C-alpha cells in the first residue's frame, strides 16, 4: 500500500493511534469474527465503523482496503514481516491473526487443519446459506411469492446445522478441547440466524441440541460478548 492510498484511508477513517491495528467493520456476523478474535487476543486496536446501511462500503477510502466492498477489513502497521499489511475477507483476517499471535489455530499441524477446514465450512456454507435464509425470511426476499427459493435455503441451512450438530457430539468446541478460529467463524452466524434473523423455528433448531449447547458456551465468553458489540 503506497503513501497516497494510506493517506486517503486515514483522512476518512482517522486513526486514534496509527501504530495500532486498524479495524474497519460493522457488527454483522462477518464483522464480529474479526472483533471477537482481537478481543480474545487482548490486543489494543482502533475500530472504524463502516455503515453498510448508508453504503459506506462503497467509499473510495474503504475500497482502498477492501476492493470487494465487504466488511471487515484491517490494516496492521506491523505485519508479519514488520511492514504494513492490509487485509480483507474475514476468514483471511482470522488466519492472519492466528498466525501472528500463535493462538486459536490448534496446538499442532493436525489441529490447525481441522480448524481451517471448519473455517472453510463456515465461509463456503454456513455464511452464504444462513444469509439467504435471512434475506428470504426477514428482508426483501420475504415478498417473493414463489416459495421455492426460501424452501431451498431453509433446507440447506438445516442440513448444515445437522452436520455441525453431529460433529459437536462429545466435543467442547469445534475441533475438540481447544477454542479456535473455527468457533469464532461459525457461532456469530448461528447466533445471528436465531436472534437477528429470528429463524430458529424455521430451521428446526430444537433438533440440534449440540449446536445450541456450544453456542451458549461461546456467548458466555467475556471476549465474545465484547466483540459482538464492536463497533457500537
N, C-alpha and C positions, 0 to 999 in steps of 0.2 A: 504494500500500500504506500503510495507516494505522499509527500507532504501536503500537496494541494487537496488530495482526497481526504486525508485525516482532518485538515482544517475545515473542510465542508461539513464533515460529520460533527466535529466539535462545536461549530457555530450553531447547528440546530439542536444538538444534544450536549450542552456544556457539561464537562466532567467536573465533579467536586474535587477529585484527586486524579489527575491524569496518569499517575503511576499505578493505579489500581485497575483490575479487570473492569471493563465497561460492558454492562448487560443491557440489551435493547429488547424489550419484551412486553408482554401483557399477560394477565393471569388466566390464560387458557391452559388446557392440558399440556400442549406442547411447550408453552412458555414456562409452566410450572416445573417441567423437568429440569431446566437449567437453574432456576432459583432454588429448588429443593436441593440439588446437588451442591450448589455453592453454600447453602445453609448447613448442610450435613458436613461439609468440609470445614466450616467455621471461618472461611476466608472473608476478608473485607472486600467489598466491591461497590461500584456505583451502578445504580439501576436507572434506566430511562424508559418511561412508558411510551410505547408505540401504539397509539389508539387506533385500532383497526376499525372501530365503529365510525371513525372520521377519515378513513382512507389514508392515514398517516404512513402506512406501509409502502405507499407509492411515492413518498417524498424522496427526492434525489439523495438526501443525506442518508436515509435508511437503505436505499437501493445500493449505495456505495458499499455497504456491509453485507447486505442480503439481496443479491441480484434476482432471486426468485420471489421477492416481496413477501416473505413469510417470516413470522416471528418464531423463535427467538434468534437473535444474532449476538455476537460477542466480539470484543476486541481485548486481547491480552497484551499489554505493552511489553511484558517479559515472557515471551513464548518459550517453547521447548528448547530453542537454540539461543535464547537470550534476546531475540529480535521480536518486534511486534508481530502478533499473529491475529488475523481476523478470521472469524468462522461464522457460517450459517448452517442451518439444519440441526434440530435438537439432538438427534442421535449422534452426529459428529461432535457436538459440544460435550455430550456426556462421555464419549470415548476419549476426547482430548483431556478433559478434566480428570478422568480416571487415570490416564497415563501420566499426567503431570504430577498428580498427588500420590500415585501408587495406592489408591484406595478405591473400594467399591467395584472392583472388577475381578473378584475372586482371589484366592490365596495362591493359585498356581495356574499353569497354562490350560489345564483341563477345565478348571472353573471359569477361567477367563472366557473361553469359547462357549461355555454353557451360558454365561451372561450375555455374550454377544448374540448368540442365536435367539435368545428370548427378547433381546432388544430389537432384533430384526422382525421377530414375530409381531411385536407391537407396531413397528413402523410400517410393515407391509400389510398387516391385517387389522389389528385392533383399532389403530388410529383412523385409517380410511373408512372402515366399516362402521365403527361407532359414530363417526362424523356424519355418515349418510343417514344413519338412524335418526340422529338429531335433526338433520335437515328435513326429513320427511315426517318426523313426529312433532317437531316444535316450530320449525321455521317455514319458509315459503313453500317447501315441498308438501306441507300438510294440506294445501289447497288443491293438489293434483287429485283428480277423481279416480284415475286408474290405480287400483290397489296394488298392482304387481311390483312397482319399484320399492315401495315401503316393505312389502312382504319379503322381498328378496334380501334386503339389508337386515331386517329383523332376524330372519332365519340364519343368516351368516353370522351376525353378532352373537346369537345364542350358540351357534356351533363353536365359535371361538372361545366363548366362556366355558363351554363344556371341555374343550381341550385344556384350557388353563386349570379348571377345577380338578380334572383327573390328575394332572401333573402335580398339583399342590398337595395331594394327599400325603400325610406324614412329613410334610416339609414346613419349616418356619417361614421360609422365603422362597423365591422362585428357583434359585439354584440349590437350596437346601438350608444350611445353617447360617450362611452369610447373606447379609443385606447388600444388594448390588445395584448397579445401573439398570438391571432388568426390572427390578421393583420400582425404581424411580421413573422408568419409562411407562410401565403398564398401569400402575394404580391411579395416577391422576386421571387417566382416561376412564377407568372403571368408576371412579368417584363421580366424574362428570356425567357419565351415562345414567347413573342412578339419581344424582342430585339435579344438576342444571337441566339435563335433557328430560328428566322425570320419566325415564323409560324402563325402570326396573320391572314393573308389571308386564310391560310389553315383551321383554326378552325372557320372562320367567326366572328372575334372579333367585327365587326361592329354591330352584333346582341346583343351585351352585353354592352350597354352604362353605366349601373350602375357599372360594373366591372372596366371599364376604368376611370370612374369618381373617384372612390375610389382609384384606382391605382395612378392616378395623385396626389391626396391629400397625399397619402403615400410617393410618390417620392419627394414631396415638403418639407418634414420634414428634417431639417438640420442633425439630428442624423442618419436618414436613409441614407442620401447622404454620410455621413462619413462611416457608417457601410457597405455599399455596396462595398466599395473600400478596405476593410480590409480582409486579408493582401494585400498590394500592389503587 
